[in-house]
Amino acid sequence: MTRQNGAEIARQQRRMRVLQAKVEGASVREIARRESVSLGVIQKDVQRALGELAKEHVGHADQVRALQMERLNALLETYYPLALTGDTESANMTLRIIDKISQINGVIPDKSLVSIQQNSFNANDMPVTFIIENANDNDSNPLQASATVLEARASNIQP
């Protein structure tokens, strides 16, 4: 049992050295050479060390988040009633505060949920006409269909 504890302590110490070396800018390959272990071991050490640090500090992040929410809610209580009276500056401030609250609570995603790619091509130097129809797989779709565009000019469609 003592030997296992000694091995675990040695692993923990290596993880801390590995993490420190990463912070200092060393490459995984360089750290693996220094520690005489494989690249995979170093990568796992970095993941484990960062995971342990995240677990240790999750409570602190929650406290900061709660403090920020209290501050933002106090500001919102001030500006929201004024925004409802038509005060444009208060309305803009209210929207910015609501945006920050949404960010803190994870309502706004890190990356876009929808990706649009526009491609164009020429067929025999003639414009190409597309008709895009509604797939209407769901009859309860509340969105109205847009008007059909029957002609495309000899240029890219711009948003």
Protein Blocks (a to p, Z undefined) as FASTA:
>chain_A
ZZmmmmmmmmmmmmmmmmmmmmnopafklmmmmnopafklmmmmmmmmmmmmmmmmmmmm
mmmmmmmmmmmmmmmmmmmmmmmnopaklmmmmmmmmmmmmmmnomacfbdfbdcddddd
dehhiacddddddfklafklcbdcddddfbdcfbdcdZZ
